[in-house]
Each structure stands twice: as structure tokens, then as C-alpha cells.
């Protein structure tokens, strides 16, 4: 199943958009899924079925009324370092360093 634990350690509310892969080729997109994460929130989020459990990328942003901080990461090659981080880990942790959103991948 396409499910991951997303953790927000930024101190800001986040909007997250996931690009779900169709099959196993990064050149195919099945769907875009969006959700919000409040500051400090952890969420188990199911973004797809067993047939399409892979991600092609994500966009994350934090808006506070006066500015937007954003991070985007997208996969173009299967088996790349980023592809492996996105799709071989079940936990995604968002952080904030010097007004930049950081993304860390791990297995719980």
C-alpha cells in the first residue's frame, strides 16, 4: 500500500502535494494527492493502492500571510538516489533551517 508517516517539525503549518507514480516508471504520473500538516503534527497518509505504491515527487510549502517558503523534489530516473529515498523509506520528516524546508527520509 502507498502509505507513509509524514512528520512536521518545522514550527509552521504545511501544505503537501505528492505526485503518485503510475506503475514503476518515473515518466508516468497516476495522480496528485494533497494534504495539510499542522505544526508538530504526524500523519499516516495513504496516497495510493498496492498497484501503484511509488512516488515521483513532492511539493511542500509553508505560508504565514506575509511570505511562502517552499521545497520541491521530483524524480526523473528510476533507481536514482532520490527515487530510493522516496520509495524505500516509510517516514518523511519536514524540518526548517534558515527559512528553507528540509526533507529527511527514514524507516520507523
DSSP file (Angstrom, degrees, kcal/mol; ACC not computed):
  #  RESIDUE AA STRUCTURE BP1 BP2  ACC     N-H-->O    O-->H-N    N-H-->O    O-->H-N    TCO  KAPPA ALPHA  PHI   PSI    X-CA   Y-CA   Z-CA
    1    1 A X              0   0    0      0, 0.0     2,-1.7     0, 0.0    48,-0.2   0.000 360.0 360.0 360.0 142.4    0.0    0.0    0.0
    2    2 A X  E     +A   48   0A   0     46,-1.1    45,-2.8    50,-0.1    46,-1.2  -0.614 360.0 135.6 -81.8  83.2    1.2    3.5   -0.7
    3    3 A X  E     +A   46   0A   0     -2,-1.7     2,-0.3    43,-0.3    43,-0.2  -0.994  24.5 171.7-133.4 137.5    1.3    4.8    2.9
    4    4 A X  E     -A   45   0A   0     41,-1.9    41,-2.9    -2,-0.4     2,-0.6  -0.971  34.0-117.5-139.6 156.8    3.9    6.9    4.7
    5    5 A X  E     -Ab  44  91A   0     85,-2.9    87,-3.1    -2,-0.3     2,-0.5  -0.861  30.3-162.3 -91.4 123.4    4.2    8.6    8.0
    6    6 A X  E     -Ab  43  92A   0     37,-2.9    37,-2.7    -2,-0.6     2,-0.4  -0.934   4.5-167.1-109.8 129.6    4.7   12.4    7.5
    7    7 A X  E     -Ab  42  93A   0     85,-2.8    87,-3.1    -2,-0.5     2,-0.7  -0.955  10.9-151.7-120.1 133.5    6.1   14.5   10.4
    8    8 A X  E     + b   0  94A   0     33,-2.5    32,-1.4    -2,-0.4     3,-0.2  -0.878  29.2 155.5-107.9 103.5    6.1   18.2   10.6
    9    9 A X        +     0   0    0     85,-2.7    87,-0.4    -2,-0.7    -1,-0.1   0.020  48.1  98.6-109.5  24.0    9.0   19.6   12.7
   10   10 A X  S    S-     0   0    0      2,-0.3    -1,-0.1    85,-0.2     3,-0.1   0.721  86.1-126.1 -85.4 -21.9    9.1   23.0   11.0
   11   11 A X  S    S+     0   0    0      1,-0.3     2,-0.3    -3,-0.2    28,-0.1   0.531  83.1  89.1  82.3   6.1    7.1   25.0   13.6
   12   12 A X  S    S-     0   0    0     26,-0.1    -1,-0.3    25,-0.0    -2,-0.3  -0.918  86.8-101.4-130.9 157.3    4.8   26.1   10.7
   13   13 A X        -     0   0    0     -2,-0.3    50,-0.4    50,-0.2     2,-0.3  -0.618  45.2-153.8 -76.0 139.2    1.7   24.8    9.1
   14   14 A X  E     -D   37   0B   0     23,-3.3    23,-2.4    -2,-0.3     2,-0.4  -0.866  19.0-152.6-120.1 149.3    2.4   22.9    5.8
   15   15 A X  E     -DE  36  61B   0     46,-2.5    46,-2.3    -2,-0.3     2,-0.4  -0.984  22.6-166.7-112.0 131.1    0.7   22.1    2.6
   16   16 A X  E     -DE  35  60B   0     19,-3.0    19,-2.3    -2,-0.4     2,-0.4  -0.963  10.9-171.5-123.6 135.0    2.0   19.0    0.9
   17   17 A X  E     -DE  34  59B   0     42,-2.7    42,-2.4    -2,-0.4     2,-0.4  -0.994   9.5-161.3-126.0 126.3    1.3   17.7   -2.6
   18   18 A X  E     -DE  33  58B   0     15,-3.4    15,-2.4    -2,-0.4     2,-0.7  -0.866  12.2-144.6-107.6 137.0    2.5   14.3   -3.7
   19   19 A X  E     -DE  32  57B   0     38,-2.7    37,-3.4    -2,-0.4    38,-1.1  -0.910  21.3-150.7 -98.4 114.6    2.9   13.1   -7.3
   20   20 A X  E     -DE  31  55B   0     11,-3.0    10,-3.0    -2,-0.7    11,-1.2  -0.730  11.9-129.2 -91.7 130.6    1.9    9.4   -7.4
   21   21 A X  E     -D   29   0B   0     33,-2.5     2,-0.7    -2,-0.4    33,-0.3  -0.527   8.5-133.3 -79.5 140.4    3.7    7.2  -10.0
   22   22 A X  S >  S-     0   0    0      6,-1.8     3,-0.8     3,-0.4     6,-0.2  -0.861  75.6 -33.3 -91.6 116.2    1.7    5.0  -12.4
   23   23 A X  T 3  S-     0   0    0     -2,-0.7    31,-0.3     1,-0.2    -2,-0.1  -0.473 107.2 -50.1  71.3-142.9    3.5    1.6  -12.3
   24   24 A X  T 3  S+     0   0    0     -2,-0.1     2,-0.5    29,-0.1    -1,-0.2   0.354 105.6  98.8-114.2   6.3    7.2    1.7  -11.8
   25   25 A X    X   -     0   0    0     -3,-0.8     3,-2.0     1,-0.1    -3,-0.4  -0.838  62.2-147.8 -98.6 123.9    8.3    4.2  -14.4
   26   26 A X  T 3  S+     0   0    0     -2,-0.5    -1,-0.1     1,-0.3    49,-0.1   0.652  95.0  70.6 -62.0 -13.3    9.0    7.8  -13.2
   27   27 A X  T 3  S+     0   0    0     -5,-0.1     2,-0.5    49,-0.1    -1,-0.3   0.565  89.3  74.1 -79.7  -5.7    7.8    9.1  -16.6
   28   28 A X    <   -     0   0    0     -3,-2.0    -6,-1.8    -6,-0.2     2,-0.5  -0.930  63.4-164.9-114.0 125.6    4.2    8.1  -15.8
   29   29 A X  E     +D   21   0B   0     -2,-0.5    -8,-0.2    -8,-0.3     3,-0.1  -0.924   9.8 179.1-108.1 130.7    2.1   10.1  -13.3
   30   30 A X  E     -     0   0B   0    -10,-3.0     2,-0.3    -2,-0.5    -9,-0.2   0.862  62.4 -24.5 -90.6 -46.1   -1.1    8.5  -11.9
   31   31 A X  E     -D   20   0B   0    -11,-1.2   -11,-3.0     2,-0.0     2,-0.4  -0.979  47.9-122.6-162.9 162.4   -2.4   11.2   -9.6
   32   32 A X  E     -D   19   0B   0     -2,-0.3     2,-0.4   -13,-0.2   -13,-0.2  -0.987  27.8-166.8-116.5 131.7   -1.6   14.2   -7.4
   33   33 A X  E     -D   18   0B   0    -15,-2.4   -15,-3.4    -2,-0.4     2,-0.4  -0.962   2.6-166.6-121.9 136.9   -2.6   14.0   -3.7
   34   34 A X  E     +D   17   0B   0     -2,-0.4     2,-0.3   -17,-0.2   -17,-0.2  -0.938  14.1 156.0-125.7 145.7   -2.7   16.9   -1.4
   35   35 A X  E     -D   16   0B   0    -19,-2.3   -19,-3.0    -2,-0.4     2,-0.3  -0.972  31.1-120.7-156.6 166.7   -3.0   17.2    2.4
   36   36 A X  E     -D   15   0B   0     -2,-0.3     2,-0.4   -21,-0.2   -21,-0.2  -0.852  13.4-160.8-113.1 149.2   -2.1   19.6    5.2
   37   37 A X  E     -D   14   0B   0    -23,-2.4   -23,-3.3    -2,-0.3     3,-0.1  -0.980  14.0-143.7-128.8 118.3    0.1   19.1    8.2
   38   38 A X    >   -     0   0    0     -2,-0.4     3,-2.3   -25,-0.2   -30,-0.2  -0.372  44.9 -75.9 -71.8 158.8   -0.2   21.4   11.2
   39   39 A X  T 3  S+     0   0    0      1,-0.3    -1,-0.1   -28,-0.1   -30,-0.1  -0.348 121.5  10.7 -57.3 131.5    2.9   22.4   13.1
   40   40 A X  T 3  S+     0   0    0    -32,-1.4    -1,-0.3     1,-0.3     2,-0.2   0.359  98.6 136.6  82.0  -5.4    4.1   19.4   15.2
   41   41 A X    <   -     0   0    0     -3,-2.3   -33,-2.5   -34,-0.1     2,-0.4  -0.484  38.4-161.9 -81.1 144.6    1.6   17.0   13.6
   42   42 A X  E     -A    7   0A   0    -35,-0.2     2,-0.4    -2,-0.2   -35,-0.2  -0.978  14.5-175.9-118.8 138.4    2.5   13.5   12.5
   43   43 A X  E     -A    6   0A   0    -37,-2.7   -37,-2.9    -2,-0.4     2,-0.8  -0.984  27.2-143.9-142.6 125.2    0.1   11.8   10.0
   44   44 A X  E     -A    5   0A   0     -2,-0.4     2,-0.5   -39,-0.2   -39,-0.2  -0.810  34.4-170.5 -81.1 114.9    0.0    8.3    8.4
   45   45 A X  E     -A    4   0A   0    -41,-2.9   -41,-1.9    -2,-0.8     2,-0.7  -0.944  19.1-154.3-119.8 124.9   -1.2    9.2    4.9
   46   46 A X  E     +A    3   0A   0     -2,-0.5   -43,-0.3   -43,-0.2     3,-0.1  -0.869  20.1 168.4 -96.4 116.7   -2.3    6.7    2.3
   47   47 A X  E     -     0   0A   0    -45,-2.8     2,-0.3    -2,-0.7   -44,-0.2   0.543  59.8  -1.3-106.7 -11.3   -1.8    8.2   -1.2
   48   48 A X  E    S-A    2   0A   0    -46,-1.2   -46,-1.1     5,-0.1    -1,-0.1  -0.965  71.5 -91.3-164.7 179.7   -2.3    5.1   -3.4
   49   49 A X    >   -     0   0    0     -2,-0.3     3,-0.8   -48,-0.2    -2,-0.1  -0.292  48.8 -91.3 -93.6 179.3   -3.1    1.4   -3.6
   50   50 A X  G >  S+     0   0    0      1,-0.2     3,-0.6   -49,-0.2    -1,-0.0   0.791 122.7  61.6 -61.7 -28.8   -0.8   -1.7   -3.8
   51   51 A X  G 3  S+     0   0    0      1,-0.3    -1,-0.2     2,-0.1   -28,-0.2   0.782 118.1  25.1 -71.1 -26.3   -0.7   -1.5   -7.6
   52   52 A X  G <  S+     0   0    0     -3,-0.8    -1,-0.3   -30,-0.1    -3,-0.1  -0.538  71.0 147.6-137.2  68.3    0.9    2.0   -7.6
   53   53 A X    <   +     0   0    0     -3,-0.6     2,-0.2    -2,-0.1    -1,-0.1   0.469  43.7  99.6 -86.6   0.3    2.8    2.4   -4.3
   54   54 A X        -     0   0    0    -31,-0.3   -33,-2.5   -33,-0.3     2,-0.3  -0.576  59.3-142.7 -95.8 150.7    5.6    4.7   -5.7
   55   55 A X  E     -E   20   0B   0    -35,-0.2   -35,-0.2    -2,-0.2     3,-0.1  -0.832   9.4-167.9-104.3 146.4    6.1    8.5   -5.5
   56   56 A X  E     -     0   0B   0    -37,-3.4    19,-3.5     1,-0.4     2,-0.3   0.549  66.7 -48.6-102.2 -15.9    7.5   10.6   -8.3
   57   57 A X  E     -EF  19  74B   0    -38,-1.1   -38,-2.7    17,-0.3    -1,-0.4  -0.974  47.7-127.1 167.3 179.0    7.9   13.7   -6.2
   58   58 A X  E     -EF  18  73B   0     15,-2.6    15,-2.5    -2,-0.3     2,-0.4  -0.993   2.1-151.8-155.5 152.7    6.5   16.2   -3.7
   59   59 A X  E     -EF  17  72B   0    -42,-2.4   -42,-2.7    -2,-0.3     2,-0.4  -0.988  18.0-175.1-122.9 136.6    6.0   19.9   -3.2
   60   60 A X  E     +EF  16  71B   0     11,-2.9    11,-2.6    -2,-0.4     2,-0.3  -0.996   5.5 173.9-132.7 134.8    5.8   21.4    0.3
   61   61 A X  E     -EF  15  70B   0    -46,-2.3   -46,-2.5    -2,-0.4     2,-0.4  -0.998  20.4-158.2-144.5 153.6    5.1   24.9    1.3
   62   62 A X  E     - F   0  69B   0      7,-2.7     7,-2.6    -2,-0.3     2,-0.4  -0.994  14.4-173.0-125.9 122.2    4.5   27.0    4.4
   63   63 A X  E     + F   0  68B   0     -2,-0.4     5,-0.2   -50,-0.4   -50,-0.2  -0.960  12.7 177.4-118.3 134.3    2.6   30.3    4.1
   64   64 A X        -     0   0    0      3,-2.0     4,-0.1    -2,-0.4    -1,-0.1   0.203  59.7 -94.2-120.0  16.3    2.3   32.7    7.0
   65   65 A X  S    S+     0   0    0      2,-0.4     3,-0.1     1,-0.1    -2,-0.0   0.062 121.5  49.6  95.6 -25.9    0.4   35.6    5.4
   66   66 A X  S    S+     0   0    0      1,-0.3     2,-0.3     0, 0.0    -1,-0.1   0.539 118.3   8.7-119.6 -13.9    3.5   37.6    4.5
   67   67 A X        -     0   0    0      2,-0.0    -3,-2.0     0, 0.0    -2,-0.4  -0.987  57.9-135.0-159.4 164.8    5.7   35.0    2.8
   68   68 A X  E     -F   63   0B   0     -2,-0.3     2,-0.5    -5,-0.2    -5,-0.2  -0.997  10.2-163.7-128.0 131.8    5.8   31.5    1.4
   69   69 A X  E     +F   62   0B   0     -7,-2.6    -7,-2.7    -2,-0.4     2,-0.3  -0.966  22.0 179.6-111.1 130.4    8.6   29.0    2.0
   70   70 A X  E     -F   61   0B   0     -2,-0.5     2,-0.3    -9,-0.2    31,-0.2  -0.950  21.1-170.7-137.5 152.7    8.6   26.1   -0.5
   71   71 A X  E     -F   60   0B   0    -11,-2.6   -11,-2.9    -2,-0.3     2,-0.4  -0.995   8.6-174.3-138.9 136.1   10.6   22.9   -1.4
   72   72 A X  E     +F   59   0B   0     -2,-0.3     2,-0.4   -13,-0.2   -13,-0.2  -0.997   5.1 176.4-132.1 138.4   10.1   20.7   -4.4
   73   73 A X  E     +F   58   0B   0    -15,-2.5   -15,-2.6    -2,-0.4     2,-0.3  -0.981   6.3 178.1-141.4 128.2   11.7   17.4   -5.3
   74   74 A X  E     -F   57   0B   0     -2,-0.4     2,-0.4   -17,-0.2   -17,-0.3  -0.980  21.8-132.5-135.1 145.8   10.9   15.3   -8.3
   75   75 A X        +     0   0    0    -19,-3.5     3,-0.1    -2,-0.3    -2,-0.0  -0.785  25.6 166.8 -99.4 134.7   12.3   12.0   -9.7
   76   76 A X        +     0   0    0     -2,-0.4     2,-0.4     1,-0.2    -1,-0.1   0.548  66.7  49.6-117.3 -17.2   13.3   11.6  -13.3
   77   77 A X  S >  S-     0   0    0    -51,-0.1     3,-1.7   -52,-0.1     6,-0.3  -0.983  78.7-125.9-133.2 125.3   15.3    8.3  -13.2
   78   78 A X  T 3  S+     0   0    0     -2,-0.4     3,-0.1     1,-0.2   -53,-0.0  -0.432  98.0  22.4 -64.3 136.2   14.3    5.0  -11.6
   79   79 A X  T 3  S+     0   0    0      1,-0.3    -1,-0.2    -2,-0.1     0, 0.0   0.441  89.9 138.3  85.1   0.5   16.9    3.8   -9.1
   80   80 A X  S <> S-     0   0    0     -3,-1.7     4,-2.6     1,-0.1    -1,-0.3  -0.243  71.2-102.4 -69.4 167.2   18.4    7.2   -8.5
   81   81 A X  H  > S+     0   0    0      1,-0.2     4,-2.2     2,-0.2     5,-0.1   0.913 124.5  47.0 -57.7 -44.1   19.4    8.3   -5.0
   82   82 A X  H  > S+     0   0    0      2,-0.2     4,-2.7     1,-0.2     5,-0.2   0.902 110.1  52.8 -67.2 -40.2   16.2   10.4   -4.7
   83   83 A X  H  > S+     0   0    0     -6,-0.3     4,-2.3     1,-0.2    -2,-0.2   0.925 110.6  48.1 -58.6 -45.0   14.0    7.6   -6.1
   84   84 A X  H  X S+     0   0    0     -4,-2.6     4,-1.8     2,-0.2    -2,-0.2   0.898 111.6  49.6 -64.4 -40.7   15.4    5.3   -3.5
   85   85 A X  H  < S+     0   0    0     -4,-2.2     4,-0.4    -5,-0.2    -2,-0.2   0.941 115.1  43.6 -63.5 -46.3   14.9    7.8   -0.6
   86   86 A X  H  < S+     0   0    0     -4,-2.7    -2,-0.2     1,-0.2    -1,-0.2   0.886 126.0  30.3 -63.2 -40.1   11.3    8.5   -1.6
   87   87 A X  H  < S+     0   0    0     -4,-2.3    -1,-0.2    -5,-0.2    -2,-0.2   0.423 115.2  52.5-111.9   0.0   10.3    4.8   -2.2
   88   88 A X  S  < S+     0   0    0     -4,-1.8     2,-0.3    -5,-0.2    -1,-0.2   0.263 100.9  68.7-115.5   9.6   12.4    2.7    0.1
   89   89 A X        -     0   0    0     -4,-0.4    18,-0.2    -3,-0.2     3,-0.0  -0.930  59.3-158.3-126.9 151.5   11.5    4.6    3.3
   90   90 A X  S    S+     0   0    0     16,-0.7   -85,-2.9    -2,-0.3     2,-0.4   0.388  73.3  64.6-110.8   3.1    8.3    4.8    5.2
   91   91 A X  E     -bC   5 106A   0     15,-2.2    15,-2.1   -87,-0.2     2,-0.5  -0.993  54.4-170.8-132.2 133.6    8.8    8.1    7.1
   92   92 A X  E     -bC   6 105A   0    -87,-3.1   -85,-2.8    -2,-0.4     2,-0.5  -0.990   8.4-167.6-122.4 123.4    9.2   11.6    5.8
   93   93 A X  E     -bC   7 104A   0     11,-2.9    11,-2.4    -2,-0.5     2,-0.4  -0.954   6.4-154.2-117.1 124.8   10.2   14.3    8.3
   94   94 A X  E     +bC   8 103A   0    -87,-3.1   -85,-2.7    -2,-0.5     2,-0.2  -0.821  20.0 170.9 -97.8 134.0   10.0   18.0    7.4
   95   95 A X  E     - C   0 102A   0      7,-2.1     7,-2.1    -2,-0.4     2,-0.4  -0.716  25.7-128.3-128.6-178.8   12.3   20.5    9.2
   96   96 A X  E     + C   0 101A   0    -87,-0.4     2,-0.4     5,-0.3     5,-0.2  -0.978  23.1 172.3-140.2 123.0   13.2   24.2    8.8
   97   97 A X  E >  S- C   0 100A   0      3,-2.7     3,-1.1    -2,-0.4    -2,-0.0  -0.981  74.5 -22.7-132.3 120.6   16.7   25.6    8.6
   98   98 A X  T 3  S-     0   0    0     -2,-0.4    -1,-0.1     1,-0.3     3,-0.1   0.889 127.0 -48.1  48.4  51.1   17.3   29.2    7.8
   99   99 A X  T 3  S+     0   0    0      1,-0.2     2,-0.4   -30,-0.0    -1,-0.3   0.755 116.5 114.2  61.9  28.2   14.0   29.7    6.1
  100  100 A X  E <   -C   97   0A   0     -3,-1.1    -3,-2.7   -31,-0.1     2,-0.4  -0.997  65.9-128.3-126.2 133.5   14.4   26.6    4.0
  101  101 A X  E     -C   96   0A   0     -2,-0.4     2,-0.3   -31,-0.2    -5,-0.3  -0.668  25.1-156.6 -79.3 129.0   12.3   23.5    4.3
  102  102 A X  E     -C   95   0A   0     -7,-2.1    -7,-2.1    -2,-0.4     2,-0.4  -0.787   2.7-154.1-104.4 151.6   14.3   20.3    4.8
  103  103 A X  E     -C   94   0A   0     -2,-0.3     2,-0.4    -9,-0.2    -9,-0.2  -0.992  11.6-176.7-128.1 123.8   13.1   16.8    3.9
  104  104 A X  E     -C   93   0A   0    -11,-2.4   -11,-2.9    -2,-0.4     2,-0.4  -0.965   9.6-155.0-122.2 138.6   14.5   13.7    5.6
  105  105 A X  E     +C   92   0A   0     -2,-0.4     2,-0.3   -13,-0.2   -13,-0.2  -0.883  25.7 144.9-112.7 142.6   13.6   10.1    4.8
  106  106 A X  E     -C   91   0A   0    -15,-2.1   -15,-2.2    -2,-0.4   -16,-0.7  -0.961  45.9-107.7-159.7 173.5   13.9    7.1    7.2
  107  107 A X              0   0    0     -2,-0.3   -18,-0.0   -18,-0.2    -2,-0.0  -0.963 360.0 360.0-110.9 132.6   12.2    3.9    8.3
  108  108 A X              0   0    0     -2,-0.5    -1,-0.1  -103,-0.0   -19,-0.0   0.517 360.0 360.0 -62.4 360.0   10.5    3.9   11.6
